[in-house]
Amino acid sequence: MRPMRTVLVAAILVVALISSGSFALSPVAAAAPQNLKLVEWPVPHGSAELGGIIADSSGRIWFTENSSGWLGLLDPVVNKIYEWSAWSANSRNIVTGRAGAFGGTSNRIYFAEYSRNEIAFLDNVTGYLNYLTEFRINGTGPVSVAVDNTGDIWFTESGNPGYIGELSGINTAPSSTTAQLSEWALPAFSSALGFGNGTNLPCDCLPWDIYVNQTSATSSSSPDTYVWFTEKTGGTNGYGAIGRLQVSTNILTIWDLGASPLIGIHAPTDITVDSSGNVYWTNSASAGNSLSLLGNGGTTYKEYALATTSASPVSPLPDPARKAVWGLEHTGNNILYLDTTAITTTGLTPVAAQCTISPATNARVANCPNVATQTTTSVARAGQRSLGYPNTITPVNPTSSGSLGSPTGPHNGLYEYSLLSAGAGPYSLFLDANENLWITESSNTVNRIAEIQFPADFSLQLTSSSSQSVSQGGSGTYSISITPATSHQVPVTLSVNAPSGLTLSFSTPTGTPPFTSTLTISTTDSTTPTNYALTITGISSSATHSLGLTLTVTLSTTTSTTAVTSTLTQSVTVTLTTTQYSVSQTQSGVSPTTFIQVSSNSTISNFQFDSSKLLLNFTVNGPSGTIGYTNVVIAKNLLNGSPAVLIDNGLTPVLAFSLASNSTHYFIAFTYHHSTHQITIGGSNTVPEFPISALPLLAGALLMISLAVQKRRKR
């Protein structure tokens, strides 16, 4: 049987100030990260059987060696491993618990000494001067430790009977000489005697992992401390149980995983709580083989079965930045990733608090099998000594095994990353300040410290509207926020696709997140009026992200004074009002939406474009006895042939006509006697009976006929 694990906690610990009764989860998607890089450092003792792992405030990696009984330190900056023979030779079976909380602002490291029945902490004062302080406890077999924000040490005692313990009154090193020891004897569950019979039985329930969850004050509640723990063989039939001690009320609540409706062997091992108060733990039994979730203050439950059978899941760890929970498969040789945004309360099986005990009053509440007892005593310091200079200092060359590649899944919401070395045996993990994962790899053939490095990542977000409209000659601006998605960052360069006719520039084209930039898009008077779909792209050495935006360029609506010369009048100055019209065109090769500009001193109405016939129709109206002037700008692909203009289906003459063009548009100008007229503009292939060249001749012929009639009347 594998020795119990040794895991460390750095202090002063950062304990999440969270609410234990909520089940709040972000709606933002948390896709499993890609292209994770694996870097490994071999541990000099080949049979060290690594246990716990943690970083101190200097970024150095501390770890325990369960088989050798040594304490190790990896400095990843200089690539050296320092090892201390911290205990006597008979301490080979030393085991400590996995850290219940991570981080801290000092170099104090907490752990348990399983075979010595001691709780210890190490103070790294300066350089290699390390003070080891130990306190002996009354119970047996301490496994896991956690530290609250007052410096009290909480731990599990796995002997028979099982206890939850607390060492309080421990101040800064090296002056601590006594501590207050409080122990809670856990209740036993017996299927033979029945559940809730009240018989005082010893709890041979293997209390295993522990986590301290401290809540902040709210408008309706005071700050409180909740101590969560697992019982590997607790509950009905020894199938496992989850416990919670509320410190302010001294009430112990136990969830029996062997009772209905959760009947089945679970053997829960490691436990953690996320920032929303949701509790996660791993079920190591082959029949369990899952990651479990207890939410809504302990009233909702869900299991996530693993895709890999008999995987021995361990070490769940929330990752708030990625909205996920990590874990390890010790025998499955995988890293687990649970996307917590996929979690909902729909379909969760309610689980009642089947046993609630108040040790202070020795009262049983609900279905408690027996009375829990609490004892408090003062314990003297068992010893304090300086570890001094390391016994060994070994240079180690890290090896990079490359990318872990894409994970498999999701399977029941879980993704799995396969480690590259067969039989690596991942056992403990934590997240460092750069949000990279560190794990111990521990098996009969492998003893390594490994770092899982995440590519520097970022996100792009528009802080202004993604759709803007400007007139020809105008400009639009878009505000972009570039925010880090990981602690480690590298420079990001921004770019945008630039269609012809647009000029684009960033106020800050390159920067290291977080930073902001303003994209300015300028147009000219000749920019084609249409909708432009643009893409902003941010590129770093490790990631690329894009977002879309739309710029609508419209024809300017202006009132202008224009000099017009016709065959019927002298050069005159008239005021034209310009209006643009949006039309739909579905023919191949034509933009779905384009614009037609009409400038006229007439009143324009009934504007229609027939896309099937490629004909433009509108009505003009003006005071009788005056001349109407109309200019039209129309895309060439909206007409079938050279432009032709008809007034009242050809019954009213065009007084003057001019035509110009560029590569994309026709510029049509014509005049007429004011009245109410129907204007039709089409291509010569659509209106062949009235080609452009014939229109002036027709007008002249009509004029000559009119003059001839007048002469005959005078005779």
N, C-alpha and C positions, 0 to 999 in steps of 0.2 A: 504493500500500500504506500502510496506517495506520502512523504512527510507533509505536514501542514505548512502553509505558505507564509512567507515573511514579507510584509509590505510596509512601506514607510510613509510617514506623514510629515510634511514640512510645516513649520509654524513660524510666525503667528498665522493661523490658518484663516483663509477667506471663506467664511460660511455664508451660503446664500440666505438672504433675508427674504423668505418666501411665505406664501400662504399655503397651509397644508390642506385647505379645503377646496381648492379650485381645480378646474380641469381645462385651463385656457391654453389653446394651441394656435399658433400663427397660421393663417391661410396661405402664406407664401410658400410656393413649392420648394422642396429641398432635394433636388436631384442628386444622386450619388456622385461624389467627386470622381474625376477621371485623372489618369496619368500620374498616379501617386508613385513617388520614388522611394525605394527601400535602400537604406544605408545601415550596415551592420558592423559592430565592433565585437570581436571574440573575447570572451572572458578567460584569463590565464588558467584558472582551475577548470580543467575539462569536465569534472564531475561536480561542479558547484551546485547544480540544481537551483537555478535562480528563482527568487520569489518576488518580493515587492520592488517597486521602482518609483522614484519621485525626483523632482528637481528642487534645488535650494534657490534662494533669491539671487544667486550669482549665475544661475543657469547650469550648474554642475549636476550630474545625474548620480544619485545615490541608489544602491541596490543591495539586496541581501542574498547570501549564498546559503541555502538551507542545509545542504549536505556538509559543506566545509565549515560552517559556523563562522564565516568571515563576513565582514562588512566591506562593501566595495564602493568606489567613487570613480566615475568616468568624467574626465574633463574633455569635452568634444572639441575645444579650441586647440589644445595642444596634443590631443589624441594619446592620452595616457590614462591608465587605470591604476588607482591607488587602493590597496587592500590592507585592512587591519584585522589581526586575529583578536577580535574584541572579547571573546569569551574563552573559558577553559576548554580543554579537549573534550570533556563530556557534554559539550553543548552542541553536538552535531544535530540534534533534533530540534534546535531552536526554530520556532516558527512565529511569525508575527502576522497581523492582519493587514489586509489591503487598506490603504488610506481611505478614511471616510470623507475627507475633504482635501482639496489640493491647493498648493500655492503658499503664500505667506510672505512676510516682510523680514523674517529673521532666518538664521541658519540652524534652527532647532529642528531636529528630526525625531519623531516619535515612533516607537515600535513595541512589540510584545516579545517576550522570551518564553516560548512555550514550555520547554522542559524545566526551566528554573522557576516557573510560576511568578514571573516578574514583569512589570511594566517599566519600560525604560525610555529615556530620551537622551539625545546626543546634542550638545551645544558646540558648534564650530565657532570658537571665539575669534581666532585669527590664525591664518596660515594652516598649519597642521595640528594646532592645539585643540584637541577635541575632548570635552568633558562628557563622560558617560555616567548618567544618574539612573539608578534602578530602585524600584519599590516592589517589595514582595506582597502578594495578595493572599487571601485566605483560601480561595478556590483553586481549581486546577485547570491547566491547559488553556491559557489565554491565546486567542487566535487573531482577532482583528481589533484595530484601534481607530478611534476618531477623536477629534478635538473640537470643542466648541469655542466660541469667540471670547470666552473668559479664560481660556487656557486649561479648563478641566478636561481630563482624558477619560473617554468612554471606551469600554472594551467588552468583548464576549469571552466567557469562560466555558470551554467545551466539555469539561469533565462532568461527572455524575455526582450531584445534581448540577444542572446548567444554571449559569448566572449571567445577568447583565451587571457590569460594574462601572463605578465612577471614582476617579481619583481627583479630588478638588483641593484647593489651597496650595497649588504648585505655582510658584512665582518664577522670576527670572533666575537663570543659572548663574553661578553654581551654588547659590545659597540655600536651595530647597533641601530641608532636612526631614520634614514630616509632611504628611498628606492625610486628608480625610478620605477614607475608603467606604463607599456605599455599595451594597450588593443587593440585587433583587433576585430571589430564587424563583425560577420560572415554573409554572404549573405543568403537570404531566397530563397527557391524554392516554386513556387506556380503552381499547375496544373490548377487552375482556370484562371489565367492570362497568362499562357503559360510560357515555359522555355526560359529564356534569353530575357525577355522583358525590362530589365533595370530599372524597378520600384524599388525604395528603400523601401523594406519591412523589418520589424523586423524579425530576425531569431529566431523563437520559435522552435529551433532544438535540444535542450537538449545536448549541448556539454558535453561529459561524461569523457572518459578516455584520458590520454595524455602520450606520450613517447618522450623523447629527444634522438635523434640519431645523434651522432657527428662523422664526417668523418675525416680521416687523409689526409695529403697532398700526392698527387701522382705526377707523372711526367707531367700530363696534367691538374691537378686541385689543388686548394688550400683547406685547411681545411674548413669545413662548418658545420653548425648546422641545422638539419631538425627536426621540431616539428610535430609529428604525433598525430592525435586525432580522436575520434569518435563522430558522431552526432546521437543520438538514434532516433530522429524524424526529421532529416534533409532530404534533397533530395526530389525528386518528390513524391508527395502524402504522404510525411512524412515517407517514407519507410526506411530512413537511408542514411548516407553518411560517407565517410572517407576523412579527410583533412590532408594536409601537408603544413607547413609554412617553406620556405627556408629563413633563417635569413639573409644571406649575400645579397640577392637580394630583400628581403621583398616581395616575391611572394607567394601568397596563392593558392594552387591547391586543388580542391575538386573532388572526385570521387562519382558520384551520383548512389547509389545502387538501387534507384527506377526507373531509366531510362533504356531504352533498351541498351544492351541485358540482363540486370540483373533484370528485373522487378520482384518485390516480396517484401514482408515485411521482413526486416532483423533485424531492431533494434540493430545495433552494439553496444557493450558495451565496453569491455576491449581490449587494443591494445598493441602490443610489436613488436620489430624488432630484428632479429637474427644477428649474426656476419657477415653474407654475405649480409645484407641489405634487406632481405626478410621480409615483413610485415605480421603479423598474427593478427587476431582479432576474437572475438566471436560474433555470431549473436543470440540474446536471444529470439527473437520472436518465437512463436510456429511454424510459417511457415518458419522461418529461421533455427533455431535449428542446427547450423553448426559452424565449424571453417573455416575461410576464409584465403586465402593467396594472397598477391599482390606482384609480383616479377618483375624482369627486369626493375627496375626503375619505376614501376607502370604501365607497359604495358601488363602484363599477370596476369590472375586471375584464382583462383580455389577455389571451396567450397568442404569441407569434411562434408557430412551429418552424423549426429550422429545416432547410432543404437537405442538409447533410445529416445523415442518421448518426446517433451515438457520438455527437460532436463535442460533448462536455463544455457547454458555454460558460464563460466566466467574465467578470470585470465589466459590467455595463457602465457606461460613462456618458453623461449628457454633453452635447456640444451646442451651446446656445447660438453661436455664430452661424452654424449651418442648420439649425433647427432639426437636430438629429440626435440619435443615441448610438454610440459605438459599443462594441463588445468583441470578445475573442472566442474562438472555438479551440480549446486546448488540444483535443484529439482530432478534431476536424481540420486543423491546420489552416483556419480561415480567420479573416477579420470581418466582423459584422457591422452593418450600417443600417439603422432603422430610420426611415423618413417619418418623423413625428407629425408632419403636416398631413399625412395620410390617416392619422388616427382620428376616429370619431367615436362618439358614445353610442352610435346606432348598433344594436345587436350585442352590446356588452351584457354579460350576465351579472346581475346584482349579487354582491357577496356581503352578507351581514357581518357585523363584528361579533363573531360567535362567542367570544369570551372576553369580558371586561372585568378587570380586577382592580380594587382599590386597596393596596397594601396598607395604607395608613389606618384604615378602619377594619382590615381583615374581612372585608365584605365581598361576597360573590355577587356578580351582576350577570344577568343573562345565563348562558350555558357554561359557566366556568367549572372545570373538573375538580379543582381544589383551591384552597386559599394560598395566595402568594405571600411570601414574607420578605421583609426588608430589614437589613441590618446595617448599622453605621458604626465604624470603628476608626481609630487613629492608627496609622501605620508609619513606622519609622523608615527612613531611607535605608535600603539594604546595602547600598554602596555607592561610592562616587570616585571615579578615577580618571586620569587623563590617558587617552589612548596614545598620545604622543605621535611620533613620526610613523608613517605607514610601514608595515612589515615588508611590503613589496611595492615597487613602482615599475610598471610594465608599459613600454611604448606599444601601442596597438595601431595598426593601419586599418582604417575603415575600408570596407568594400561596398561598392554600389552594385546591386544586383539588377539595376534598371527599373523600369516601370512595372507596377503591379498589373497594369492593363485595366480593362473595363471590368466592373464587377458583374456577376451573374445576378439575375433577379429582375424585378422584385418578386420574392416568394413570400406571400403573406405579409407584404410590406417590408421585408428584409432583403438586403443585398449582401453578397458574400464576395470578398476579395481573397483569392488563393495566394498564400505565401509561396515564394519561389523555391524554398528549400523544403524537401519532404521531411516530415517529422520535426518541424521547427518547434512545435509545442508552445504557442503563444500563451502567456499566463497572466500577466498584469500589464496595465497600461495607464497612461495619463496624457493630458494635453499640456504642452508647454506654452510659454508666453506668446510664441509665434503661431500658435494653433496647429502645431505639428504633433503627431502621435509618437510616443515612446512606448516600447513594449519590451518585456523580457521573453526570450525564446529559451525554453527549458525542457529538455527531454534527455533520454539516455545518451544521445549522441550529439546534442546541440546545446550550447550555453553561450548565448549572445545577447548583447544589448542592441536593439534596433530602433531606428528613427524612421517614421513614415512621413516623408516631406510632401507637403501640398504645394502645388504651383501657386505662385502669387496670383491672386485673382482680384477682379474689380467689377463694378457694375456701372452702367450708363443710365442716366435718367434725365428726361427733359423736365425742367422746372417751369417752362412756359408752354403755351399751347403747341401741339404738334402740327396743327393746320393753320396756315396764315394766308392772307390774300393781299396782294399789292397791285397797284397800277403800273403799267409800263413806265420805266424810268424811276420807279420807287425801289425800296429795299425792305427786307424783313429780317428780324433777329430772333434767334432761338437760344435759350439759356440751357446749358448742359451741366449736370453735376456728375462728377466722376468720383465714386466712393469706393473705399477698400472693402473687399469681401474676405480678405485674410489680413492678419497682422503684418506679415511680411509683404512689402510692396516694391515694385520696380516701375520705371517710367512708362507712361502710356502716351502714344501718339494718336492724335485724332485726324481723321480725313473724311471727305464726303465726295460722292460722285458729282461731277460738275457738267451738266448738259450745256450745249452751245447756247449762248445768249445770257448765261448767268455767270456772275463773278462771286466766288465764295471765299471767306476768310474766317479764321478762328482768332479770338483775342489771345488765347493761350493754346497753341497747337500741341504742345508737349508738356507733361507735368507728372509728378509722382502723387498718386491719390493720397488724401483727398484734395481735389482742386475743382474749380469751376471754369467754364469757358463759354464765350458768347460767339455763336456762329452768325455772321452777317452775310446775307445773300442779296446782291445788288442786280438790278435789271437796267436795261436801256430802253429808249423809245422804240427800238426795233426788235426787242425781245418778243418772240412769238407768244401771243396770249393763249395759255392752256394750263392744265394742271400738271405740275412737276412732282413726281414721286422721287424723293431723295433718301439716301441711306447714310447715316453717320456711323463710322466704324472706329472703334478704339482698339489699338493693337499694342500689346506688350510682348516681352520675350517669352511669356508663358501662357497668354490668354488673348482671345479676340472676342469682342462683343459688338453688337450693332443695334441700332434702333432706327425706325423709319419716321419720316416727316413729310409733309405735303406743302408745297407752295403753289398757290393759284395766282397766275399773272393775268390781269384783266386789261382790256383796252381802256385808256383814260377817258373818263367822261368829262369833257371840257366845253366851255363856251369860248369860241375864238372868232376873231375878225379876219375874214379872208377876202382878197381881191379876186373877182371872177370876171372874165371877159367872154361875152357870147356874141353870136352873129346878129342878135337882135338889139343889143344894147351896147352902150359905151362901157368902158371899164368901170365897175362899180364895187363898192365895199359893202359886204353883207355879213350878218352875224349868224354863224352856224352852231348848232348844238349837237355835240357828239354823244352818241349812246352806243353801248355794246350789248349784243344779244348772244346768249349761250344757246348753241344748237347741238343736237345729237346726230351723229353720223355713224352708221354701222357698216359701211362698206369696207372691204379689206384694205388694209394699209392706211386707214384714216383714223386719227385719234378719236376715241369715243365722244369726247367733248371738245368743241372748239368755239371760236367766237367770230361774229360778224359785226363790224363797226359801221354805223350809219351816222353821217354828219349832214345836217339839213337846216334850212331856215323854215321848213314846213313842219307841221305837226305830224308825227309818225304814229300810226296805229295799225292794229291787225297784223303784226309781224308774224310771218309763218315761213318755215323752211320745210319743203317736201323732200325728205332724204331719199325717197324711192325714185323721184323724177329729177332730183337735183335742181329744183326750182325755188327761187326766193320771191316771196310776195309780201307786199306791205302797202298801206294806204297813206297818201300824203294829202294834206289839206292846208290851204292858205287863203288870204284875202284876194278876191278877184281884182284884176288890174295890176297885179304885181307878178314878178318872176320868181319861180321856185328853183332853188339850188340844192342838189343832193349829191353827196360823195359817199361811195361805198367801198370799204376794204373787205375783201373776201378771199379766203384761202382758195388756191387753184384747184385743190382736190375736191372742192364743193361744187365745181361746175364741170360740165361735160363739153369741153371745147372753149373757144374764145367767147368772152362775155357778150351777151346781147340784152338790150333793154327795150321793153315794151311798155307803153303807157296806155291803159284802158284797152288792152289786147290789140294795140296798134292803131286804134282809132284817134288817138291824140298824138300830135307830133312831138318828137324830141327836138327842142330848139337848138341845143348845143350838146356835144358829147366829146369826152376825151378819155383816153385809156393809157395807163402805165402799169408796169409790173416789176416784180423782182423774182427771185427764185421760188418763192412760196406763195405770194399773194398778188391779186389784181387790185388796182386802184382806179375806180370808175367814177367819173364826174359827168353829170348831165343837168340840163335845165328844162323848164317847161312853164307854160302859163299857169298861174295859181288857180286852183279850184280844188275839188275833191277828185283825186285820181287813184286808180289801182296800178301799182308798179309791179312789173314782173321782170326778174333778172334770171337768165339761164345761160347755158352754153350754146354755142352755134350749132352743136349737134342735137341739142334739145329743142331750140327755136330756130330751125334753119330758114324759115320763110322770112325772117327779118334779121339778116346778117348785119353786123355792125357797120360795114362799109355802106350799106344801103340806107341806113337811117338818115344821114344828112341829106341824101338825094331825095328821099321821100319827103322830108320836111321842105326842101326847096321846091319840089314839084307841087306840093299842096299850096305853097305860097304863090307860085306862078299862076295856078288855076284861080286862086282867089283874086289876083290882080286883073286877070283877063275878064273875069265876070264883072268886076267893077267898071272897067273901060266900056264894055258893051252897054251897061246901064246908063253911062254918061252920054252916049250917042243917042 
